[in-house]
Amino acid sequence: MLRALIATSMLLLASSASAQQADEPGLELLYRSQVLLGEVIEVGATARGTRRIIPIIGGTFEGPDMRGEILPMGWDWQLVRADGCTEIIADYFLRTNDGVVINVVNSGVLCPPDAEGNRISRTSPVFEAPLGRYEWLSQRGNIGTLGFDPTASVPHVVITIYRAN
C-alpha cells in the first residue's frame, strides 16, 4: 500500500513538472556606469599567472530606476592567465542619489580580440543591498558588459549591467 502511494505521488510530481514550462529569461538595462581607475599596482608573477590590482577611484552610474556615484574605495583584482585572458574580480560600492550604499562584486574574464577583432566580455555582478528600496538587487541574476572609451581623457571602463527578469 505504501509503495503504491509513493509511486502515485512520484507520477503526479513528474507529470506536473513536465507540464510546466521554464520561463525564458529576458534582460533589461539596470544601469550604465563609468568607473574611474587609479594607477595599476603590479603584484607580479604567481603560480596562477601575473597578478595586478587596479584601484577604483570613483565614477558615476545611471539607469531607469537608479543613479548615483561610485565611491572611491574599491579595487579590481586581476590575474593575467597563460592563455592571454584576464580574470577580473572587482569589489566596489555604489551610492545612490538618495544615499543608499550598495556593494557590488563583479567577476568575469576579458580575453584578447579574436581573428576578426571582436572582443566579447561578460561579467557576473552580484549585489549586496540593504533591506528596503533596493533589496531587489540582491534577489536576481545579472549580467554585465565591459567596455572601454578610447576618447576618454582619464583611465576608466564602461560597465553596463542588465538584470535578468
Backbone as a printed PyTorch tensor [residue, N CA C, xyz], in Angstrom:
tensor([[[  0.8210,  -1.1950,   0.0000],
         [  0.0000,   0.0000,   0.0000],
         [  0.8720,   1.2690,   0.0000]],

        [[  1.8990,   1.2690,   0.8860],
         [  2.7990,   2.4080,   0.9670],
         [  3.5360,   2.6020,  -0.3580]],

        [[  3.9820,   1.4950,  -0.9720],
         [  4.6700,   1.5940,  -2.2630],
         [  3.7550,   2.1760,  -3.3350]],

        [[  2.5220,   1.8110,  -3.3370],
         [  1.5660,   2.3270,  -4.3180],
         [  1.3490,   3.8190,  -4.1190]],

        [[  1.2810,   4.2640,  -2.8740],
         [  1.1010,   5.6780,  -2.5710],
         [  2.3200,   6.4880,  -3.0180]],

        [[  3.5130,   5.9700,  -2.7530],
         [  4.7400,   6.6560,  -3.1700],
         [  4.8190,   6.7070,  -4.6890]],

        [[  4.5060,   5.6060,  -5.3490],
         [  4.5460,   5.5590,  -6.8080],
         [  3.5580,   6.5530,  -7.4120]],

        [[  2.3740,   6.6350,  -6.8650],
         [  1.3630,   7.5780,  -7.3590],
         [  1.8290,   9.0140,  -7.1610]],

        [[  2.3960,   9.2940,  -6.0070],
         [  2.9020,  10.6480,  -5.7290],
         [  4.0010,  11.0290,  -6.7090]],

        [[  4.9150,  10.0930,  -6.9810],
         [  6.0070,  10.3720,  -7.9130],
         [  5.4740,  10.6360,  -9.3170]],

        [[  4.4700,   9.8850,  -9.7530],
         [  3.8720,  10.1050, -11.0710],
         [  3.2200,  11.4730, -11.1620]],

        [[  2.5260,  11.8890, -10.1100],
         [  1.8830,  13.1990, -10.1060],
         [  2.9170,  14.3200, -10.1680]],

        [[  3.9740,  14.1800,  -9.3930],
         [  5.0320,  15.1890,  -9.4220],
         [  5.6920,  15.2560, -10.7900]],

        [[  5.9940,  14.1080, -11.3760],
         [  6.6510,  14.0660, -12.6800],
         [  5.7610,  14.6740, -13.7550]],

        [[  4.4790,  14.3820, -13.7360],
         [  3.5900,  14.9000, -14.7760],
         [  3.3940,  16.3970, -14.6350]],

        [[  3.3140,  16.9200, -13.4070],
         [  3.1510,  18.3660, -13.2560],
         [  4.4370,  19.0940, -13.6020]],

        [[  5.5890,  18.5010, -13.3240],
         [  6.8640,  19.1350, -13.6590],
         [  7.0520,  19.1980, -15.1660]],

        [[  6.6560,  18.1350, -15.8720],
         [  6.8320,  18.1490, -17.3240],
         [  5.8380,  19.0840, -17.9900]],

        [[  4.7110,  19.3510, -17.3390],
         [  3.7220,  20.2480, -17.9130],
         [  4.1390,  21.7060, -17.7640]],

        [[  4.9860,  22.0030, -16.7840],
         [  5.4400,  23.3660, -16.5810],
         [  6.5000,  23.7130, -17.6140]],

        [[  6.4410,  24.9240, -18.0880],
         [  7.4710,  25.3930, -18.9980],
         [  8.3830,  26.3430, -18.2360]],

        [[  9.6640,  26.1930, -18.4460],
         [ 10.6140,  27.0950, -17.8020],
         [ 10.4770,  28.4760, -18.4240]],

        [[ 10.4620,  29.4870, -17.5700],
         [ 10.4250,  30.8560, -18.0710],
         [ 11.7560,  31.1840, -18.7350]],

        [[ 11.7070,  31.7140, -19.9270],
         [ 12.9140,  32.1470, -20.6140],
         [ 13.2810,  33.5190, -20.0700]],

        [[ 14.5090,  33.6790, -19.6010],
         [ 14.8720,  34.9760, -19.0420],
         [ 15.0380,  36.0220, -20.1300]],

        [[ 14.7120,  37.2290, -19.7620],
         [ 14.9690,  38.3750, -20.6160],
         [ 15.9220,  39.2940, -19.8800]],

        [[ 16.4430,  40.2660, -20.5740],
         [ 17.3570,  41.2140, -19.9480],
         [ 16.8080,  42.6230, -20.1000]],

        [[ 16.9630,  43.4000, -19.0310],
         [ 16.6130,  44.8100, -19.1220],
         [ 17.7220,  45.6280, -18.4720]],

        [[ 17.9470,  46.8080, -19.0060],
         [ 19.0170,  47.6640, -18.5210],
         [ 18.8010,  48.0130, -17.0590]],

        [[ 19.8110,  47.7630, -16.2510],
         [ 19.7950,  48.2120, -14.8610],
         [ 20.4900,  49.5730, -14.7760]],

        [[ 21.7350,  49.6430, -15.2510],
         [ 22.4230,  50.9230, -15.3340],
         [ 23.6740,  50.8060, -16.2020]],

        [[ 24.1610,  51.9580, -16.6190],
         [ 25.4420,  52.0590, -17.3220],
         [ 26.3380,  52.9120, -16.4300]],

        [[ 27.5800,  52.4790, -16.2690],
         [ 28.4850,  53.2050, -15.3780],
         [ 29.7930,  53.5350, -16.0690]],

        [[ 30.3920,  54.5970, -15.5920],
         [ 31.7440,  54.9640, -15.9920],
         [ 32.5620,  54.8740, -14.7090]],

        [[ 33.4690,  53.8920, -14.6690],
         [ 34.2500,  53.6070, -13.4670],
         [ 35.6610,  54.1500, -13.6540]],

        [[ 36.0340,  55.0930, -12.7960],
         [ 37.3620,  55.7050, -12.8840],
         [ 38.3840,  54.8080, -12.1970]],

        [[ 39.5510,  54.6950, -12.8330],
         [ 40.5830,  53.7790, -12.3600],
         [ 41.8410,  54.5230, -11.9300]],

        [[ 42.4550,  54.0270, -10.8610],
         [ 43.7140,  54.5790, -10.3850],
         [ 44.8980,  53.9100, -11.0510]],

        [[ 46.0660,  54.2200, -10.5630],
         [ 47.3030,  53.6760, -11.1110],
         [ 47.4110,  52.1810, -10.8090]],

        [[ 47.7830,  51.4200, -11.8140],
         [ 47.9080,  49.9650, -11.6850],
         [ 49.0150,  49.6280, -10.6890]],

        [[ 48.7300,  48.6890,  -9.8120],
         [ 49.7180,  48.1620,  -8.8760],
         [ 50.0960,  46.7770,  -9.3800]],

        [[ 51.3200,  46.6310,  -9.8600],
         [ 51.7930,  45.3460, -10.3740],
         [ 52.2390,  44.4800,  -9.1990]],

        [[ 51.5680,  43.3740,  -8.9900],
         [ 51.9410,  42.4360,  -7.9290],
         [ 53.0490,  41.5270,  -8.4400]],

        [[ 52.8930,  41.0360,  -9.6830],
         [ 53.9160,  40.2120, -10.2980],
         [ 53.4620,  38.7990, -10.5700]],

        [[ 54.4230,  37.9730, -10.9680],
         [ 54.1520,  36.5840, -11.3490],
         [ 53.8120,  35.7580, -10.1150]],

        [[ 52.7910,  34.9310, -10.2750],
         [ 52.4070,  33.9730,  -9.2380],
         [ 52.2880,  32.6100,  -9.9150]],

        [[ 52.0210,  31.5860,  -9.1300],
         [ 51.8660,  30.2470,  -9.6870],
         [ 50.6740,  30.1750, -10.6430]],

        [[ 49.7050,  31.0680, -10.4920],
         [ 48.4990,  31.0430, -11.3330],
         [ 48.5770,  31.9730, -12.5330]],

        [[ 49.5170,  32.9210, -12.5270],
         [ 49.6090,  33.8930, -13.6050],
         [ 50.1950,  35.1900, -13.0700]],

        [[ 50.0200,  36.2710, -13.8190],
         [ 50.5280,  37.5730, -13.4030],
         [ 49.4100,  38.3570, -12.7410]],

        [[ 49.6550,  38.7920, -11.5270],
         [ 48.6330,  39.4570, -10.7220],
         [ 48.8660,  40.9610, -10.7150]],

        [[ 47.7540,  41.7210, -10.7570],
         [ 47.8130,  43.1640, -10.6000],
         [ 46.5350,  43.6380,  -9.9040]],

        [[ 46.6250,  44.8160,  -9.3250],
         [ 45.4810,  45.4410,  -8.6510],
         [ 45.2640,  46.8040,  -9.2900]],

        [[ 44.0220,  47.1010,  -9.5970],
         [ 43.6950,  48.4190, -10.1330],
         [ 42.6970,  49.0730,  -9.1800]],

        [[ 43.0970,  50.1620,  -8.5150],
         [ 42.1660,  50.8530,  -7.6170],
         [ 40.9880,  51.4550,  -8.3880]],

        [[ 39.8200,  51.3760,  -7.8010],
         [ 38.6280,  52.0400,  -8.3270],
         [ 38.4840,  53.3290,  -7.5300]],

        [[ 38.6110,  54.4710,  -8.2160],
         [ 38.7130,  55.7430,  -7.5080],
         [ 37.4900,  56.6350,  -7.6640]],

        [[ 36.4160,  56.1290,  -8.2640],
         [ 35.2030,  56.9260,  -8.3880],
         [ 34.4530,  56.5980,  -9.6580]],

        [[ 33.5180,  57.4650,  -9.9770],
         [ 32.7360,  57.2990, -11.1890],
         [ 31.2730,  57.5940, -10.9440]],

        [[ 30.4850,  57.3050, -11.9660],
         [ 29.0450,  57.5360, -11.8920],
         [ 28.3100,  56.3680, -12.5330]],

        [[ 27.0340,  56.2220, -12.1780],
         [ 26.1800,  55.2250, -12.8220],
         [ 24.7900,  55.8230, -12.9770]],

        [[ 24.0860,  55.3660, -14.0300],
         [ 22.7380,  55.8680, -14.2650],
         [ 21.9380,  54.8450, -15.0530]],

        [[ 20.7040,  54.6310, -14.5910],
         [ 19.7790,  53.7370, -15.2570],
         [ 18.3600,  54.2170, -15.0600]],

        [[ 17.3900,  53.4620, -15.5620],
         [ 15.9940,  53.8780, -15.4620],
         [ 15.4800,  53.9940, -14.0230]],

        [[ 15.9700,  53.1430, -13.1140],
         [ 15.4360,  53.1130, -11.7530],
         [ 16.4340,  53.5250, -10.6820]],

        [[ 17.6660,  53.8190, -11.0670],
         [ 18.6670,  54.1900, -10.0700],
         [ 19.8110,  54.9470, -10.7270]],

        [[ 20.4420,  55.8080,  -9.9470],
         [ 21.6030,  56.5650, -10.4120],
         [ 22.3580,  57.0470,  -9.1980]],

        [[ 23.6190,  57.4090,  -9.4270],
         [ 24.4220,  57.9090,  -8.3260],
         [ 25.8970,  57.8780,  -8.6530]],

        [[ 26.7090,  57.6890,  -7.5890],
         [ 28.1590,  57.7260,  -7.7420],
         [ 28.7820,  56.3960,  -7.3290]],

        [[ 29.9770,  56.1730,  -7.8410],
         [ 30.7880,  55.0380,  -7.4170],
         [ 31.7770,  55.5920,  -6.4020]],

        [[ 31.7720,  55.0120,  -5.2200],
         [ 32.6230,  55.5190,  -4.1520],
         [ 34.0930,  55.1930,  -4.4220]],

        [[ 35.0040,  56.0720,  -4.0110],
         [ 36.4410,  55.8740,  -4.2730],
         [ 37.0850,  54.9470,  -3.2350]],

        [[ 36.6100,  53.7090,  -3.1750],
         [ 37.1480,  52.7800,  -2.1820],
         [ 37.0730,  51.3320,  -2.6470]],

        [[ 37.2060,  51.1100,  -3.9350],
         [ 37.1200,  49.7510,  -4.4630],
         [ 38.4030,  49.3420,  -5.1500]],

        [[ 38.3820,  48.1300,  -5.6620],
         [ 39.5570,  47.6030,  -6.3470],
         [ 39.1400,  46.5620,  -7.3780]],

        [[ 39.9910,  46.3870,  -8.3490],
         [ 39.8280,  45.3620,  -9.3790],
         [ 41.0480,  44.4530,  -9.2720]],

        [[ 40.8350,  43.2220,  -8.8510],
         [ 41.8940,  42.2320,  -8.5930],
         [ 41.9850,  41.3960,  -9.8570]],

        [[ 43.0780,  41.5120, -10.6130],
         [ 43.1770,  40.8770, -11.9280],
         [ 44.2830,  39.8300, -11.9610]],

        [[ 44.0320,  38.7880, -12.7540],
         [ 45.0160,  37.7300, -12.9660],
         [ 45.1340,  37.4920, -14.4660]],

        [[ 46.2970,  37.7640, -15.0300],
         [ 46.5450,  37.5100, -16.4540],
         [ 47.0070,  36.0650, -16.5670]],

        [[ 46.2270,  35.2650, -17.3000],
         [ 46.4960,  33.8380, -17.4280],
         [ 47.4510,  33.5500, -18.5780]],

        [[ 47.9360,  32.3240, -18.6270],
         [ 48.8600,  31.8890, -19.6860],
         [ 48.2330,  31.9900, -21.0760]],

        [[ 46.8950,  31.8840, -21.1810],
         [ 46.2340,  31.9630, -22.4860],
         [ 45.9880,  33.3990, -22.9430]],

        [[ 46.4500,  34.3810, -22.1650],
         [ 46.2900,  35.7800, -22.5420],
         [ 45.0200,  36.4230, -22.0330]],

        [[ 44.1220,  35.6270, -21.4790],
         [ 42.8900,  36.1720, -20.9100],
         [ 43.1590,  36.6800, -19.4940]],

        [[ 42.3430,  37.6150, -19.0480],
         [ 42.4820,  38.1920, -17.7160],
         [ 41.2300,  37.9110, -16.9050]],

        [[ 41.3990,  37.2360, -15.7610],
         [ 40.3030,  37.0460, -14.8090],
         [ 40.1600,  38.3230, -14.0030]],

        [[ 38.9300,  38.7700, -13.8470],
         [ 38.6490,  40.0400, -13.1880],
         [ 37.6920,  39.7940, -12.0200]],

        [[ 38.0320,  40.3380, -10.8680],
         [ 37.1070,  40.3640,  -9.7390],
         [ 37.1750,  41.7810,  -9.1690]],

        [[ 36.1360,  42.5440,  -9.4050],
         [ 36.0780,  43.9200,  -8.9060],
         [ 35.1140,  43.9700,  -7.7230]],

        [[ 35.5130,  44.6900,  -6.6940],
         [ 34.7000,  44.8460,  -5.4810],
         [ 34.6410,  46.3410,  -5.1830]],

        [[ 33.4370,  46.9050,  -5.2710],
         [ 33.3090,  48.3550,  -5.1050],
         [ 31.9240,  48.6960,  -4.5820]],

        [[ 31.6760,  50.0000,  -4.3630],
         [ 30.4300,  50.4450,  -3.7450],
         [ 29.7680,  51.5310,  -4.5780]],

        [[ 28.4480,  51.3850,  -4.7150],
         [ 27.6270,  52.4260,  -5.3140],
         [ 26.9780,  53.2190,  -4.1900]],

        [[ 26.7930,  54.5120,  -4.4000],
         [ 25.9350,  55.2960,  -3.5070],
         [ 24.8870,  55.9440,  -4.3940]],

        [[ 23.6420,  55.5650,  -4.1710],
         [ 22.5520,  56.0830,  -4.9900],
         [ 22.3180,  57.5540,  -4.6670]],

        [[ 21.6140,  58.2460,  -5.5680],
         [ 21.3640,  59.6680,  -5.3450],
         [ 20.4570,  59.9130,  -4.1370]],

        [[ 19.8300,  58.8540,  -3.5910],
         [ 19.0600,  59.0020,  -2.3480],
         [ 19.8240,  58.4660,  -1.1340]],

        [[ 21.1510,  58.2720,  -1.2830],
         [ 22.0130,  57.9950,  -0.1450],
         [ 22.2050,  56.5500,   0.2640]],

        [[ 21.7270,  55.5860,  -0.5070],
         [ 21.8580,  54.1730,  -0.1550],
         [ 23.1750,  53.6310,  -0.7180]],

        [[ 23.9600,  52.9430,   0.1410],
         [ 25.2340,  52.3570,  -0.2720],
         [ 25.0150,  50.8760,  -0.5800]],

        [[ 25.4810,  50.4420,  -1.7460],
         [ 25.2830,  49.0780,  -2.2410],
         [ 26.6340,  48.5130,  -2.6570]],

        [[ 26.9560,  47.3180,  -2.1650],
         [ 28.2030,  46.6510,  -2.5440],
         [ 27.9960,  45.8760,  -3.8400]],

        [[ 28.9790,  45.9470,  -4.7370],
         [ 28.9700,  45.1970,  -5.9910],
         [ 30.2440,  44.3580,  -6.0470]],

        [[ 30.1030,  43.0720,  -6.3050],
         [ 31.2470,  42.2140,  -6.6150],
         [ 30.9930,  41.6940,  -8.0240]],

        [[ 31.8580,  42.1000,  -8.9430],
         [ 31.6480,  41.8310, -10.3590],
         [ 32.8300,  41.0130, -10.8800]],

        [[ 32.5500,  39.8040, -11.3560],
         [ 33.6280,  38.9420, -11.8350],
         [ 33.3970,  38.5760, -13.2920]],

        [[ 34.4990,  38.2750, -13.9730],
         [ 34.4040,  37.8900, -15.3710],
         [ 35.7720,  37.5770, -15.9340]],

        [[ 35.8050,  37.3880, -17.2420],
         [ 37.0450,  37.0960, -17.9530],
         [ 37.0900,  37.9990, -19.1880]],

        [[ 38.2220,  38.6470, -19.3730],
         [ 38.4380,  39.5100, -20.5300],
         [ 39.5450,  38.8830, -21.3620]],

        [[ 39.2180,  38.5060, -22.5970],
         [ 40.1860,  37.8470, -23.4790],
         [ 40.5590,  38.7680, -24.6330]],

        [[ 41.7430,  38.5350, -25.2440],
         [ 42.1460,  39.3460, -26.4020],
         [ 41.1350,  39.1870, -27.5420]],

        [[ 41.1060,  40.1500, -28.4460],
         [ 40.1930,  40.0520, -29.5900],
         [ 40.4770,  38.8070, -30.4290]],

        [[ 39.4160,  38.2820, -31.0730],
         [ 39.5790,  37.1310, -31.9550],
         [ 40.1680,  37.5870, -33.2920]],

        [[ 40.2730,  36.6770, -34.2500],
         [ 40.9010,  36.9720, -35.5430],
         [ 40.2020,  38.1140, -36.2850]],

        [[ 38.9000,  38.2850, -36.0640],
         [ 38.1510,  39.3620, -36.7180],
         [ 38.1860,  40.6610, -35.9220]],

        [[ 38.8860,  40.6640, -34.7990],
         [ 38.9740,  41.8740, -33.9780],
         [ 37.8540,  42.0340, -32.9730]],

        [[ 36.9970,  41.0230, -32.8310],
         [ 35.8830,  41.0870, -31.8870],
         [ 36.3600,  40.7300, -30.4820]],

        [[ 35.8970,  41.4800, -29.5320],
         [ 36.2020,  41.1990, -28.1310],
         [ 34.8710,  41.1880, -27.3820]],

        [[ 34.4970,  40.0330, -26.8960],
         [ 33.2570,  39.9110, -26.1340],
         [ 33.6370,  39.6780, -24.6810]],

        [[ 33.1860,  40.5420, -23.8140],
         [ 33.4680,  40.3570, -22.3950],
         [ 32.1650,  40.4860, -21.6110]],

        [[ 31.9200,  39.5010, -20.7930],
         [ 30.7240,  39.4730, -19.9550],
         [ 31.1550,  39.2990, -18.5130]],

        [[ 30.4020,  39.9000, -17.6230],
         [ 30.6820,  39.7700, -16.2000],
         [ 29.4300,  39.2990, -15.4790]],

        [[ 29.6380,  38.8620, -14.2490],
         [ 28.5400,  38.3730, -13.4040],
         [ 28.5030,  39.2030, -12.1220]],

        [[ 27.8080,  40.3370, -12.1340],
         [ 27.7500,  41.1690, -10.9410],
         [ 26.7850,  40.5960,  -9.8940]],

        [[ 27.2120,  40.6670,  -8.6400],
         [ 26.3900,  40.2670,  -7.5060],
         [ 26.2860,  41.4840,  -6.5930]],

        [[ 25.0630,  41.8060,  -6.1860],
         [ 24.8190,  42.9790,  -5.3530],
         [ 24.4970,  42.5640,  -3.9230]],

        [[ 24.9940,  43.3540,  -2.9740],
         [ 24.5600,  43.2450,  -1.5840],
         [ 23.9810,  44.6030,  -1.2210]],

        [[ 22.6570,  44.6520,  -1.2560],
         [ 21.9540,  45.9010,  -0.9800],
         [ 21.2830,  45.8030,   0.3880]],

        [[ 21.2020,  46.9150,   1.1060],
         [ 20.4920,  46.8620,   2.3810],
         [ 18.9970,  46.6150,   2.1550]],

        [[ 18.3520,  46.0610,   3.1590],
         [ 16.9150,  45.8490,   3.0700],
         [ 16.2310,  47.1910,   2.8470]],

        [[ 15.1760,  47.1620,   2.0690],
         [ 14.4690,  48.4030,   1.7700],
         [ 14.3230,  48.5930,   0.2800]],

        [[ 14.4210,  49.8220,  -0.1450],
         [ 14.1150,  50.2070,  -1.5180],
         [ 14.8800,  49.4240,  -2.5840]],

        [[ 16.1490,  49.0560,  -2.3240],
         [ 16.9720,  48.4100,  -3.3430],
         [ 17.2610,  46.9390,  -3.0540]],

        [[ 16.5680,  46.3370,  -2.1130],
         [ 16.8530,  44.9380,  -1.7750],
         [ 16.6200,  44.0000,  -2.9450]],

        [[ 15.8000,  44.3800,  -3.8870],
         [ 15.5460,  43.5490,  -5.0710],
         [ 16.8250,  43.2880,  -5.8640]],

        [[ 17.8280,  44.1750,  -5.7320],
         [ 19.0970,  43.9460,  -6.4300],
         [ 19.7720,  42.6580,  -5.9780]],

        [[ 19.5740,  42.2840,  -4.7190],
         [ 20.2020,  41.0890,  -4.1510],
         [ 19.4170,  39.8170,  -4.4640]],

        [[ 18.3160,  39.9400,  -5.1780],
         [ 17.4200,  38.8010,  -5.3690],
         [ 17.3010,  38.3260,  -6.8070]],

        [[ 18.1180,  38.8370,  -7.6960],
         [ 18.0380,  38.4510,  -9.1100],
         [ 19.4240,  38.2180,  -9.6780]],

        [[ 19.4530,  37.5230, -10.8000],
         [ 20.6960,  37.3630, -11.5280],
         [ 20.9310,  38.5640, -12.4310]],

        [[ 22.1820,  38.8410, -12.6900],
         [ 22.5540,  39.9860, -13.5130],
         [ 23.6830,  39.5880, -14.4510]],

        [[ 23.8120,  40.3420, -15.5300],
         [ 24.9250,  40.1430, -16.4550],
         [ 25.4500,  41.5150, -16.8300]],

        [[ 26.7580,  41.5980, -17.0090],
         [ 27.3530,  42.8760, -17.3440],
         [ 28.2040,  42.7950, -18.5940]],

        [[ 28.4190,  43.9410, -19.2010],
         [ 29.3610,  44.0550, -20.3010],
         [ 30.4510,  45.0200, -19.8580]],

        [[ 31.6230,  44.8140, -20.3830],
         [ 32.7740,  45.6260, -20.0200],
         [ 33.3310,  46.2320, -21.2890]],

        [[ 33.4300,  47.5430, -21.3100],
         [ 33.9330,  48.2140, -22.4940],
         [ 34.8880,  49.3330, -22.1410]],

        [[ 35.4470,  49.9280, -23.1620],
         [ 36.4220,  50.9860, -22.9970],
         [ 36.0450,  52.1340, -23.9170]],

        [[ 36.3170,  53.3420, -23.4870],
         [ 36.0760,  54.5200, -24.3110],
         [ 37.4250,  55.0900, -24.7160]],

        [[ 37.8450,  54.8740, -25.9620],
         [ 39.1770,  55.3220, -26.3800],
         [ 39.3380,  56.8380, -26.3950]],

        [[ 38.2400,  57.5940, -26.3520],
         [ 38.3350,  59.0540, -26.3750],
         [ 38.4240,  59.6530, -24.9740]],

        [[ 38.3240,  58.8260, -23.9390],
         [ 38.3290,  59.3410, -22.5690],
         [ 39.6900,  59.9120, -22.2090]],

        [[ 39.6740,  60.9820, -21.4160],
         [ 40.9250,  61.6270, -21.0150],
         [ 41.4820,  61.0530, -19.7120]],

        [[ 40.6800,  60.3060, -18.9600],
         [ 41.1420,  59.6740, -17.7200],
         [ 40.9020,  58.1730, -17.8210]],

        [[ 41.7600,  57.3660, -17.1970],
         [ 41.5670,  55.9070, -17.2660],
         [ 40.2410,  55.4840, -16.6300]],

        [[ 39.4610,  54.7540, -17.3940],
         [ 38.1910,  54.2410, -16.8770],
         [ 37.6860,  53.1010, -17.7520]],

        [[ 36.7000,  52.4010, -17.2300],
         [ 35.9850,  51.3890, -18.0020],
         [ 34.5050,  51.7380, -17.9910]],

        [[ 33.8080,  51.2880, -19.0010],
         [ 32.3630,  51.4640, -19.0810],
         [ 31.7470,  50.0950, -18.7890]],

        [[ 30.9780,  50.0190, -17.7250],
         [ 30.3260,  48.7760, -17.3420],
         [ 28.8290,  48.9930, -17.4450]],

        [[ 28.1860,  48.1230, -18.2080],
         [ 26.7340,  48.1800, -18.3450],
         [ 26.1770,  46.9100, -17.7130]],

        [[ 25.2090,  47.1000, -16.8310],
         [ 24.6290,  45.9830, -16.0920],
         [ 23.1740,  45.7980, -16.5250]],

        [[ 22.8310,  44.5440, -16.7960],
         [ 21.4640,  44.1590, -17.1460],
         [ 20.9510,  43.1910, -16.0880]],

        [[ 19.6880,  43.3230, -15.7420],
         [ 19.0890,  42.3730, -14.7990],
         [ 18.2630,  41.3580, -15.5740]],

        [[ 18.3420,  40.1270, -15.1130],
         [ 17.5280,  39.0670, -15.7150],
         [ 16.1380,  39.1480, -15.1090]],

        [[ 15.1330,  38.9860, -15.9370],
         [ 13.7520,  39.0180, -15.4220],
         [ 13.0010,  37.7940, -15.8620]]])
